[in-house]
């Protein structure tokens, strides 16, 4: 399929290492993919679901020891430990290559190696990057066909260039003690072994689109961010775009596919989804920042997804979707998970393969991290700009966390550097859903803690430097939101879900200079009445409480911020230090 000498030389090297019985190039044709689906069904790797109710949908089950990303087995291998930074696992590259090569040796004997050329972003877009993944898993091939653009057109775009990310995956024995997901940023290389779970083996996703791409972006002057991209259309038909970053369990996908409340829907407001997880951001010819979603599909968590919580995500799974580790309803070969509805199937197969009666089974029928891989084009609210090779212009950047008392519903940063500081201090409090103590503050700067492919202090500096390239009138405004503020009885004070659009409208009005705000210690918060609460059952007092800034609590948070930043030592940008001191001074008055 290609005469590219760099590609063919690397392929020969990997073939000699892994010794597959045969090699298959993935050309992207539906005929080839259909043949692979049939083969996977014949071997039991995949299960064909009810083709009348779920056309084109299949089921896959992973090993019980292989159900999620493994951050403790994920490494960034740079020449020095300092380049990887204190929040990444590090090993010296030659040492790691030796360890991995011993694991890969002969790992594909008796198996087929599939060669998947893929593009992150529309093929030929100035934003896009190319990768080639070698894998012994049909499951990986079929998922990559949903999540990325694959096949011969990608190789044609690559031509003779050596500018592609080398990705090697081998299931091997799926041994958790020898499981590694390793990134070599300077070598444009990703290696994954002993896993078959999507987050560890779909190497275009977090591995390339964030860890490697964040390093590429730092080198080349652009940004790879763990952000949704949504377009908000007003009744005049004007669409403005927002990028937003949230740690897990903060409603990121729900916001990306938000359905406006009836009051605003009737007025003509709409939301369009450009991306639910990752944004690649570059400066455009007009000096503004533009973003694309480098992915072509959604790799979503199934449990909790329902008609009520995320209608659009659920609709996206109705055809040509791969379900992983959910439950199968044996009566009609459809799927089920906790939170889908209140009617678990009585005759079903739970996620490990056990046959159970839903009435008597006490555990979870679907794994809590069970997934769906769905084509983005299935989404009812997918943006018409989804395939735009030039991306969409960004008006606002939003950071968010889950805080019971400190952060108000929304506030605006004073300027770009203050906004970077707001993102760098992002945090969520642990919930009862996670192991350990409840209410513990976990810092997750820009929601990128597990995904930065280099030293996070340098990542902060890259954000500061990007701001220096932007004219003040062209830079997106930066905001922080907190949908999870609680009253003294522990009840959520804001309704959330579709009503979050009311906050987004204030944000976009602020960007246009049309909404009122007052300055406080932490930034700008809405003036009374600035957020439209029509049809909301909220007293003025309750709304006012959503914007209270408790100086004592904030000073405690500042102490925690200082502690977190201490690990970066002298590499912490001076601008971040200055913002921290400024906040402390304002709160101490």
Secondary structure, 3 states (H helix, E strand, C coil): CCCCHHHHHHHHHHHHHHCCCEEEEECCCHHHHHHHHHHHHHHCCCEECCCCCCCCCEEECCCCCCCCCCHHHEEECCCCHHHHCCCCEECCHHHHHHHHHHHHCCCCCCCEEEEEEEEECCCCCCCCEEEEEEECCHHHHHHHHHHCEECHHHHHHHCCCCCCEEEEEECCCCCHHHCEEEEEHHHCEEEEECCCCHHHHCCHHHHHHHHHHHHHHHHHCCEEECCEEEEEECCCCCEEEEEEEECCCCCHHHHHCCCCCHHHHHHCCEEEEEECCCEEEEECCCCCEEEECCCCEEEEECCCCCHHHHHHHHHHCCCCCEEECCEEECCCCEEECECCECCCCCEEECCCCCEEECCCCCCCCCCCCCEEEEEHHHCCCECCCCCCCCCEEEEEEEEECCCCCCCCCEEECCCHHHHHHHHHCCEEECCCCCCCCCCCEEECHHHCCCCCCCCHHHHHHHHHHHHHCCCCCCCCEEEEECCCCECCCCCECCCCHHHHHHHHHHHHHHHCCCCCEEEECCEEEECCCCCCCCCCCCCHHHHHHCCCCCHHHHHHHHHHHHHHHHCCHHHCCHHHHHHHHHHHHHHHC
